[in-house]
Amino acid sequence: MIKKAVDFKTYKHVLGMSFNEFNRWTLALYKAAWQDGYKDKTDEYGENPLVLDEAQLYDLLRTVDGIGDKTANKIVERFYCD
């Protein structure tokens, strides 16, 4: 059976909301989900999960189909040239 994203009680509650109440509820839900995801990534990668060093960028590029050693090296050199 497919797991339901929203239970019936929440569904009925949402049906009774005004537009502004629903807007605040969805924004709070989105913000909480984003913070949970950000926390998971900061636990794994440190304070800024978007920063990659040269080796991490190279490894990431090599996972993409069609990018070989030569292309990955060119991208890393361009990205990190001073």
VOTOR-486271 format. One record per residue (C-alpha): residue number from 1; residue in one letter; x, y negated, z. Coordinates in Angstrom, 3 decimals. Layout:
N
 seq type       px       py       pz
 NUM    a        X        Y        Z
...
# end
This chain:
82
 seq type       px       py       pz
   1    m    0.000    0.000    0.000
   2    i    1.210   -3.510   -0.784
   3    k    2.141   -5.609    2.228
   4    k   -0.034   -8.715    2.377
   5    a    1.705  -12.081    2.527
   6    v   -1.118  -13.619    4.572
   7    d   -3.411  -11.869    7.000
   8    f   -7.166  -12.483    6.933
   9    k   -7.148  -14.680   10.055
  10    t   -4.602  -17.051    8.493
  11    y   -6.542  -17.048    5.220
  12    k   -9.741  -18.083    6.981
  13    h   -7.848  -20.759    8.917
  14    v   -6.381  -22.189    5.711
  15    l   -9.815  -22.264    4.050
  16    g  -11.070  -24.567    6.785
  17    m   -8.202  -27.045    6.461
  18    s   -8.419  -30.437    4.832
  19    f   -5.958  -31.307    2.086
  20    n   -3.704  -33.217    4.500
  21    e   -3.734  -30.427    7.085
  22    f   -2.883  -27.872    4.395
  23    n   -0.104  -30.104    3.075
  24    r    1.456  -30.447    6.554
  25    w    1.109  -26.693    7.157
  26    t    2.803  -25.735    3.890
  27    l    5.615  -28.260    4.425
  28    a    6.246  -26.895    7.924
  29    l    6.217  -23.332    6.583
  30    y    8.625  -24.224    3.761
  31    k   10.956  -26.080    6.134
  32    a   11.031  -23.177    8.604
  33    a   11.772  -20.684    5.819
  34    w   14.535  -22.893    4.415
  35    q   16.126  -23.302    7.852
  36    d   16.005  -19.532    8.430
  37    g   17.703  -18.912    5.086
  38    y   20.274  -21.636    5.725
  39    k   21.021  -20.199    9.179
  40    d   21.522  -16.726    7.699
  41    k   23.967  -18.078    5.127
  42    t   25.880  -20.266    7.605
  43    d   26.283  -17.257    9.880
  44    e   27.793  -15.349    6.958
  45    y   29.776  -18.076    5.158
  46    g   30.453  -20.773    7.751
  47    e   29.103  -24.307    8.048
  48    n   28.819  -25.069    4.327
  49    p   27.781  -21.991    2.338
  50    l   28.055  -23.871   -0.964
  51    v   31.830  -24.343   -0.810
  52    l   33.868  -21.657   -2.551
  53    d   37.628  -21.388   -2.680
  54    e   39.359  -20.454   -5.930
  55    a   39.367  -16.706   -5.271
  56    q   35.674  -16.648   -4.292
  57    l   34.701  -18.633   -7.400
  58    y   36.754  -16.307   -9.598
  59    d   35.146  -13.227   -8.031
  60    l   31.681  -14.739   -8.463
  61    l   32.332  -15.567  -12.113
  62    r   33.581  -12.043  -12.802
  63    t   30.200  -10.643  -11.716
  64    v   28.524  -12.454  -14.640
  65    d   28.173  -10.372  -17.802
  66    g   30.146  -11.884  -20.669
  67    i   32.721  -13.714  -18.538
  68    g   36.095  -12.039  -18.638
  69    d   39.390  -12.757  -16.899
  70    k   40.430  -15.392  -19.419
  71    t   37.187  -17.388  -19.237
  72    a   36.968  -17.087  -15.452
  73    n   40.538  -18.384  -15.111
  74    k   39.773  -21.343  -17.414
  75    i   36.684  -22.269  -15.395
  76    v   38.525  -22.018  -12.079
  77    e   41.443  -24.095  -13.424
  78    r   39.072  -26.823  -14.667
  79    f   37.061  -26.808  -11.477
  80    y   40.045  -27.094   -9.166
  81    c   42.408  -29.228  -11.274
  82    d   43.669  -32.277   -9.388
# end
